[in-house]
Amino acid sequence: MGNKEPKHLDYSKKKRALWLAGFLFAFASLFAVGLWLQAENQEQEQSLTVVTRGVGTASSKDTTVLAKVISGEARGEPYIGQVAVGAVIINRCKHPNFPNSVYGVIFEPGAFDAVKDGQYYQEPTESAVKAAKAALGGWDPSNGAIYYWNPVTATSKWIWSRPIIARIGNHVFAK
């Protein structure tokens, strides 16, 4: 008598529609949060001091963003290893192949796992804050390195082509 579908199919369609609506709402919410974080990061970037290729002055925001990435990238490393990770970022600021600001280096796409996996957005450890200040103050235990990695977890074949110049804690440092 007509094209009426059984009631259980009607329920299934409603369930699917509700699931889809929930999914789209969640996606839209995450997208909005992402845009908000991106705008916030751009505001921070505009207020940061550029560490020039020669001499630069670090701001308190440089210290904060550097401490956050050190905390995420070198958590559990000895203090000197944390300073070395910070020094690599400073060395990149001074290198012509990298952005010339702490923020620019840290947020270069794919540069740091701590940014990619969200560890950067956690409160930095006290040790990381001290290490950031030391690196910004000129201490460079990495001996001028512009790369570092953990040889146990590194998956990039390219990174192993870089000449290793220091080993500190679980990281190796290279030019």
C-alpha positions in Angstrom: 0.0 0.0 0.0 2.4 2.8 -0.6 6.1 3.4 0.0 6.1 3.5 3.8 9.3 2.2 5.3 9.2 0.1 8.5 9.5 2.1 11.7 12.9 0.7 12.6 14.4 2.2 9.5 12.9 5.6 10.3 14.6 5.4 13.8 17.9 4.5 12.1 17.7 7.5 9.8 17.0 9.8 12.8 19.9 8.3 14.8 22.2 8.8 11.8 21.0 12.4 11.3 21.6 13.2 15.0 25.1 11.6 14.9 25.9 13.7 11.8 24.6 16.9 13.5 26.7 16.2 16.5 29.8 15.5 14.4 29.3 18.7 12.4 28.8 20.7 15.6 32.0 19.2 17.1 33.9 19.9 13.9 32.7 23.5 13.7 33.6 24.0 17.4 37.1 22.7 16.9 37.5 24.8 13.8 36.4 27.9 15.7 38.8 27.1 18.6 41.6 26.6 16.0 40.9 30.0 14.4 40.8 31.6 17.9 44.2 30.0 18.8 45.6 31.0 15.4 44.5 34.6 15.9 45.9 34.6 19.5 49.2 33.2 18.2 49.3 35.9 15.5 48.7 38.6 18.1 51.6 37.1 20.2 53.8 37.0 17.2 53.3 40.6 16.4 54.3 41.7 19.9 57.4 39.6 20.1 60.9 41.0 19.7 62.7 39.8 16.6 66.0 38.1 17.4 68.0 39.5 14.5 70.6 37.7 12.5 73.2 39.6 14.5 72.3 41.1 17.9 68.7 41.2 19.3 67.0 41.8 22.6 64.7 39.2 23.9 61.3 40.1 25.4 59.5 38.4 28.2 57.2 36.8 25.6 60.3 35.3 23.9 61.2 33.8 27.2 57.7 32.3 27.7 57.3 30.8 24.2 60.9 29.4 24.4 60.3 27.9 27.8 57.1 26.3 26.6 58.8 24.5 23.7 61.8 23.6 25.9 59.4 22.1 28.4 57.7 20.0 25.8 60.7 19.0 23.8 63.3 18.4 26.6 61.2 17.4 29.6 63.2 14.9 31.6 66.5 16.0 30.1 69.3 17.4 32.3 69.3 21.2 32.7 72.2 21.6 30.3 70.2 19.6 27.7 67.2 22.0 28.1 69.5 25.0 27.6 70.9 23.3 24.5 67.5 22.8 23.0 66.7 26.5 23.6 70.1 27.4 22.1 69.2 25.5 18.9 66.1 27.7 18.5 68.2 30.9 19.1 70.8 29.6 16.6 68.0 29.1 14.0 66.8 32.7 14.6 70.3 33.8 13.5 70.6 31.4 10.6 69.5 32.6 7.1 67.5 29.4 6.4 65.1 29.9 9.3 62.7 32.6 10.5 64.4 35.4 12.4 62.2 35.3 15.6 61.8 32.9 18.4 58.1 32.6 17.7 58.7 32.2 13.9 61.2 29.3 14.5 59.0 27.6 17.0 55.8 27.8 14.9 57.5 26.9 11.6 55.2 24.1 10.3 56.4 20.6 11.4 59.5 22.0 13.2 58.7 20.8 16.8 56.7 17.8 18.0 55.8 19.7 21.2 53.8 22.2 19.1 52.3 19.5 16.9 51.1 17.3 19.8 50.0 20.1 22.1 52.6 19.9 24.8 53.6 23.4 23.9 50.3 24.7 25.3 51.0 23.4 28.8 52.5 25.4 31.6 56.3 25.3 31.2 58.4 23.8 34.0 60.4 26.1 36.3 63.6 24.5 34.9 62.5 25.2 31.3 62.0 28.9 32.2 65.5 29.1 33.6 66.9 27.3 30.6 65.1 29.7 28.2 66.6 32.7 30.0 70.0 31.1 29.9 69.7 30.4 26.1 68.4 33.9 25.4 71.3 35.2 27.6 73.8 33.6 25.2 74.7 30.2 26.8 75.0 27.6 24.0 76.0 24.1 25.1 75.0 22.8 21.7 78.1 24.5 20.1 76.1 26.3 17.5 73.8 23.5 16.5 70.7 24.2 14.4 69.2 20.7 14.7 68.7 18.2 17.5 67.0 14.9 17.9 66.6 11.8 20.0 68.5 9.0 18.2 66.2 6.4 19.7 63.0 7.9 18.4 64.1 9.8 15.2 62.4 8.5 12.1 63.8 11.0 9.5 66.6 9.5 7.4 67.5 13.0 6.3 68.3 14.2 9.9 71.1 11.5 10.1 72.9 13.2 7.2 73.6 16.2 9.5 77.1 16.3 11.2 76.7 15.6 14.9 78.6 18.1 17.0 77.4 17.3 20.6 75.6 14.7 22.7 73.7 15.9 25.7 71.3 13.7 27.6 69.1 11.8 25.2 69.6 14.3 22.3 72.3 14.7 19.7 73.0 18.1 18.2 74.1 18.9 14.7 74.8 21.6 12.2 
